[in-house]
Each structure stands twice: as structure tokens, then as C-alpha cells.
Amino acid sequence: MKKEKTSLLRNAGVQSLLASLLCILIGLIVGYIVLLIIEPSGANKAITTIIKNFLTYSRTDTQLKYLGNTLAKTAPLLLCSLSVLFAYKAGLFNIGAAGQYVIGAGASLYFALALNMPWYVCLIAAIIAGAVLGAISGLLYAYRNVNVVISCIMLNWISLYSVNTLLTSVKDSTSPYTLPLASTNPSAVLPTLGLDKLFNGNEYVTIAVPLAIIIAIIIWVVLEKTKMGYELKATGYNKNAAKYCGMQEKKNLVMTMAIAGALASMGAALYFLTGFEQWSCSQASVPDMGFNGIAAAFLGGLSPLGSILSSFFIQHISSGGAYVDKTMYCAQISDLISSIIIYVCGFVLFFKYAMNKWLDRSAEKKAEKEASKDEKGGAEQ
Amino acid sequence: MEQPYAIEMLHITKRFPGIIANDDITLQLRKGEIHALLGENGAGKSTLMSVLFGLYQAEEGIIKKDGKEVQIKDPNDANDLGIGMVHQHFKLVECFSVLDNIILGVEPTTKGGVLQKAEARKKIIALSDKYGLKVDPDALVEDITVGMQQRTEIMKMLYRDNEILIFDEPTAVLTPQEIEELMQIMRNLAAEGKSILFISHKLNEIMEVADRCTVLRKGKYIGTIDIANTTREELSRMMVGRDVEFVVQKDEAKPGDVILDVQGLTVASKAHSNNAVKNVSFQVHAGEIVCIAGIDGNGQTELVYGLTGLEPVSSGTVKLEGQDITHAPIRKRSTMGMSHIPEDRHKHGLVLDYSLEYNMVLQRYFEPEFVSKAGFLKQGAIRSYAERLIDEYDVRSGQGPITIARSMSGGNQQKAIIAREIDKDPELLIAVQPTRGLDVGAIEYIHKQIVATRDAGKGVLLVSLELDEVMSLSDRILVMYEGEIVGELNPKTTTVEEMGLYMAGAKRGATSA
């Protein structure tokens, strides 16, 4: 069979990458404009601070330490984005990643602080809790046709307040935060395997980082190379055809949501079991990690491997925002800028579409030119 | 006297990367004529129509309306010029009523923006009575049959008072009687001075209703001829480039053991509270083609859903080779030897966003040949299997096995499904409207495959709305009317007229199968 030579730009991977880079660029420009509007004099400095993130520090070892922090926060984001994209491939929009993340945090911290379990038990508890929560949405959709988005949003809030209540039992008596992990139950802290030494003794860099990357690769393999991925994607693309060829589409939907839920809650465990942050039992909004997972999934071109890079980038920008000069801009500026960038990132699919249109048009023009050349060359018949 | 031209498309050339879809094509539609556009799948008919509707811009050539050159940049321009089209795949909002669909985009309102449906209803009922379309303005589109949906589409055009009416394969889903009615409508419209462009591969219909016919083949203009001075054979030769057999060649059936045994089958209807299939009993033997004939919407779809497991049955039994499969899962039926060429190839037959090779293994991907014990797909085996099917069944596509199914022509999509279902080596092949919307070349091919399946000793249950197909292909005919089998006919001794009477419910015979 003759293989058509196709433009490198036609390659789906290359397209995703270019579209994502374009989104990032536009996001940064729009963010810059917003900074200019608020306070022109500090805009240049602020935007470079955001982009630089840990590079703001001049000393290499400090840089490494703060890179470590970004990485520690990238792992949970990556898992949330995997959760979103995995469900998306089966045609489901898992906006419940946020709630599944909350449940994961609750389960892992409760097992660590109240039951004094070692880290792997806490991790498994989180995974199971998230899978159950995801499966609830899946079951409601498959057997009662309840819209996944709606059931997920409601479960997000149910999860938040349940976890707040649950973790109050392991709360520090003087603050709204849960007890510090490292001092209460050191066995629950994720092992570092020496990774902390690479990052100037940053003890928050644990096996969570390599584990998250391995999970991303596994998800890619499952989606692209296995029977399960074949079935899930077929169900996502065309539920009726999946049913017609005898796939158990309802079972597949439930299983997809369970796996998606497990991924997001595992992300939470991989974060809170580092001890980087304590859970605030008085928080009244669902943590945005799960929602950022949606952006990371789309920015990564809905590819598990792309998600690795996009998750790091989004976390990099979010962390960088924290360094912006607070005398010129209010404290929320970092959130604002990173959300603008994340928002624009949602346009990846649109840019891909536009790029294909443009390629089609230029290919047509080329064909036209060649055809007119041919006509001039051989005017026989 | 020759009428002036309403629309002229002169020397249209449209190229796509790697292919010239329209190569110097000229189409001239006279005022008040019915002009057929004939060509196989991929001949360039759709592209030409897309150019006329402004969806594509032609690289060369011009379009004239009433002798004046016009620019059609987008479908709005086409609408302004009074060009309307009934698409092959309907463009209807399923959860809207027929009335709402018809007025969609041209809603009559008061100045304040309040809908004036009463007026629209009057106009629709008047048009409906005038042309015998019998549309119920208040029915929901999702509840009405495919045939009725199409009549809604036709009504949309009539409602908009379009001057130039394009019918894209309008008869593919209509019953013989409905086709007759449609032909009459088209004649009436033409008599009123509307110009009709009738896209079809059905030579009989073109011969019956059209005044002139333009033939395309592989993107090239073959010619325009007067129907009065031509024959069916000549048209088909122009279209296909060779002689085509119209009669299916087949030997006497040699029925063997019972393959499918259906007793007292009842299936509930989704559209209304009545049962769609009522106490139906029949058998299919090995080595015979049993055809379920009937007007669209008389329970054939639900019967097939019940047999294949897509919908649960209310009562009765279904046995495949003696084994009760009444409540068996779909996968079990498939592995036990049931193949199903579905009525709707886009809804059920294909995962359109999957590659051709993935679609080719849709019924077999779970077999050890294609998946390892650990659950990994054997990409190499899938590729070579797909390549073999593509080769054997002559499935044409842009990039072979990795072509996305969505980008393939309807005929080749159908060929892919047929390849997949027949190559599964079934004991029973259930084929529902297997040639819907296909051209004569593809129909000839599919008929041959179905006969070959029968001759290999398999049972075939064919559900078809096309009388020609029923008459030429089947060994036994069962006529369905309002969910019941009202007669069993022998294609050798019956006539189309007799079958028509059974289909219309005017006659009921013994139903001993």
C-alpha cells in the first residue's frame, strides 16, 4: 500500500502541541493586558515573575527547592487531569474530579490521622473512596439517566461538607487545620526514596511524582492499546454502536466513572500524604485542583502524556503567581492570572480545528496551482 | 418551446487534496422541469450540490440564476435565491413538533416577537392536503417514522415557497405507495413552474418522473439526455461505465434445518402504548432468504430489535439453532452465529470516529485472534484482518485501514459493515435495508453477497422496503402490517400488486409459516 506523504503539521500529536503552545501564549498575553489595566507600572515585572516561578530565586539550590514544591503540586493535578480525560474518552464529562479529590483527601487524612495507618493503606483507602464516589455518578447515569455533570456537581458539595465534618475529629484544637502529618503519624508520610536530596532536601518531593507519571503512562497504554480502551472509546464515540456489537455499555460507563474517581482521589492522597498542606476544615469552597484538572486535560490535548506537561505548566504558573508584588496587586492577582491562562487553555480543541481548516485550504490552493500547471503542460486530448 | 434555465452551473471544477471531485461539470436546470442527477457514490453529486449551496467554492466555472451570474458564498445566499433541499440525512430537531421544525428559521411572529403558530398551522395543513403529505403538525419528530420525517423535510421546502427544489435521494425510505405520491407531488410542483433537481440512483424512478437527466461518473460530466429518448440500460451504462445486471442471478433455494424459530413474539413500542410487534411467529431455514416486506413503520424495526437483543421482548420465544435466546445478551447472540446488518449504519453499524480497521473488528475484537490474554489489542492482527476484508469486499477509502470511517462514502461504509458481518461466518444473517441509499453497482454487489451467504447454507432474514429487492432476492416473503405477519407469499407466483394489497392491510392471508 502506498503511503501518502503527509505534512508534519497533520500529525495529531504535533497539532496538539502547537495548539497548546498557542493557547499558553494567548493566555499570557491576555493576562499581561489585565495586569496592564490594573497597574501599568508593575505589569512587566509581574508577568515575568509569574513565568519565572521558582527561577525568581537566584541561588540554584533555592531554585531546586521551589521546583520541588511545584512538582509536589503537579502530581495531584496530573491525576485530576487523567481523571477528566479518561472519562472524556468514554464520552463523560467528569466535573466531579473536584469532589473525588476532596473525598480522596478526606479518606487519606482520616486513615492517617485518626486510624494511624501507614501511607499505603491511606492511599488505597483514598482510591476506594474516590472509585465509589465516581461509581455513584456512573450508576445514576447508566441506570437512571441522571446527567453526569449534575450528579457530579452535587456530589462535589456533599463530599466537601462530609469531609469537613469527618476531619474535624482530627483537627488541631487551635486552628481550622488538620493535625500536621509528619509529627502525628510519620508512617503515613509518603516515602521520598531519596528524591528529596535531588531537590535540596525538599521533603515534599516523594514517590508521588514518579508514581503520577507512571499512572499517566499506564492510562495511555490502557486507552490506546487494550481491549478495555477500545471498548471505552467506542462507548464514548457511539453508545448505540457499542450496544449493537454487544459491549456492556452500562457496565463500561460505571467502570469508567469509578476509575476516573479513583484517579482524582488518588491525586489528593498523593498530595496530602506529603504533608505539604493541611486540610482546612472550615473551607467553604471545593478546592480548585479538580477543576484545574479539566483545564490541564484539555491543554494537554486530551492525551495522558500531554497532561504530564500541561499539569506541570499550570502548576508552574499558579505557583509563580504567588510571587507577584502584593503592594501593587491585590492578593488574588495570582489566581486571576492563572485562571485567565487556564481558561484560554480550554480553546485547544478550537485551535486544532482552525489549524486543520487552514491546512485544508492551503492544500486546496496547492492542488489548484499544480492542476493549472498540468493543464498548461499537456494540453492534449 | 424550450423553457429558459432557472439555474445553470457551467463548467464547475472543484478539487480536494489528491482528488478532483468535480471536473468541468455543467448542469442546466430549466424552469418547470424535473431534472435528474444520476451518478454512483463518489461521482461528485454531493460536491456539486455543496457548490450550489455555497458550502464549497468552485475553483472554476460560474453559476447563473435566470441567466444572470450569481455568487453563492454561503447557504444563506442559496436560500435568498430560493434554492431548497431535502437532505438524505434529515436535518430535524428530534424533540420539536413537526410544525416547529417546519417553521424553524422562518417563524411567523408578531412585531413583539410572539410566535404566530395558528397561521403557520393553517398554511401547513393546506399544503399537506394539497400534496397529500398527511403530516401531523403536532406530532413530535422523534415519535414519527423515517418516512414521515422525510415528508416533514419536504414540507419545510414547500412552506418556504422555494423555487428550486433539490431532492437528495428522496425515495430511499419511502414505500411504493408513498413513492407514487411523491412522484405526483413532484409533477404538480413542476407544473406550477417550480424547478426540481432530483438526485437518485434509482433508474426506474428517473425514467418515470424526470424530463431530462445529467449523468456524472467519477467526478466527470458524462452527458445530459432527454428521458423520452433513452432507456434504463443506457442510463446505467452511462452511470457505471459498463452493463449492469438488474436481475439477481440465483438458483433454486435448498432449505435445510430450521435456523431461526420465532414463536409468539411481542415487542413493545417506544412511540405509542400499543405493541409494535404482535404475536409474530415464523421460521428461517438454512439456505433460504426470507424477506419481511411491509411499509415503513409496521413493526419491522422493532421485530429486528427483539431478535437481535437491542430491545427486550415482552413475550414469546426466539430460538437460534434450537437454543433459546429470547433473553440472551447481544454478545451471546453474536457469538452463537447471528450477524446483523443494521438499518441505520451511522447509529448502530459503525463507530464513525474509529478507523476502518477498528470498525472491521467491532464484532470480533474480543476474540483471541485480536486480543492477548492480558487484554492488549493485537494491532498487527487487526491490521492484516482489515486489509484482507478491504481487499476481498472491495471497500474503498482514502487511506485504507487507518481511514476514519466518517470520511468514507455511504456505499463503502455499508460495504465495510457487510464485509464484517458476512465474514463472521454467521449461521443467520439479519440484513435490514442493506442497500438503502446505495447506487446500482453497490446494490448489485450486496445482493450477490447475500445470495452467496444463502448458498453457503446460512439462513438469511432480509428486511426491506424496496419491492424490487423483495421480489428479486427472496425465497419466501412475509408481509408485515401493523405489527403482524398478514401473509406469506411466494415471490415466483405473487405480483407486486398483490403484495401491495397485503402491505396496505387490505388483505390478510393464512400465516402458516
Contacts between the chains, C-beta under 8 A, distances in Angstrom:
chain1	res1	chain2	res2	distance
A	1	B	387	7.8
A	1	B	400	5.4
A	4	B	18	7.5
A	4	B	399	6.6
A	225	B	376	5.4
A	225	B	377	6.0
A	225	B	379	7.7
A	226	B	375	4.8
A	226	B	376	5.4
A	226	B	377	6.3
A	227	B	365	6.5
A	227	B	366	6.3
A	227	B	371	4.7
A	227	B	375	4.9
A	227	B	376	7.5
A	227	B	377	6.0
A	228	B	375	6.1
A	230	B	358	7.0
A	230	B	365	5.8
A	230	B	377	6.0
A	233	B	354	7.6
A	234	B	351	5.0
A	234	B	354	6.7
A	234	B	358	7.9
A	234	B	362	7.5
A	237	B	351	4.9
A	237	B	352	7.1
A	237	B	353	4.5
A	237	B	354	6.5
A	238	B	347	7.8
A	238	B	350	7.5
A	238	B	351	4.8
A	238	B	352	6.7
A	238	B	353	7.6
A	240	B	347	4.9
A	240	B	348	5.2
A	241	B	347	7.4
A	241	B	348	5.6
A	241	B	349	6.8
A	241	B	350	6.3
A	241	B	351	4.9
A	241	B	362	7.1
A	242	B	351	7.6
A	243	B	310	6.7
A	243	B	330	6.8
A	243	B	348	7.8
A	244	B	308	7.9
A	244	B	310	6.7
A	244	B	330	7.1
A	244	B	340	7.2
A	244	B	342	6.2
A	244	B	348	4.0
A	244	B	349	7.2
A	245	B	330	7.5
A	245	B	331	7.9
A	245	B	334	7.2
A	245	B	362	4.7
A	245	B	363	5.3
A	246	B	329	6.6
A	246	B	330	4.0
A	246	B	331	3.0
A	246	B	332	7.7
A	246	B	333	7.6
A	246	B	334	5.2
A	246	B	363	7.6
A	247	B	331	7.6
A	248	B	329	7.7
A	248	B	331	7.9
A	360	B	17	7.3
A	363	B	17	4.1
A	364	B	15	6.5
A	364	B	16	6.6
A	364	B	17	6.6
A	366	B	17	7.8
A	367	B	15	4.8
A	367	B	16	7.3
A	367	B	17	5.7
A	367	B	18	7.4
A	368	B	15	6.0
A	368	B	59	5.3
A	371	B	15	6.1
A	371	B	20	7.4
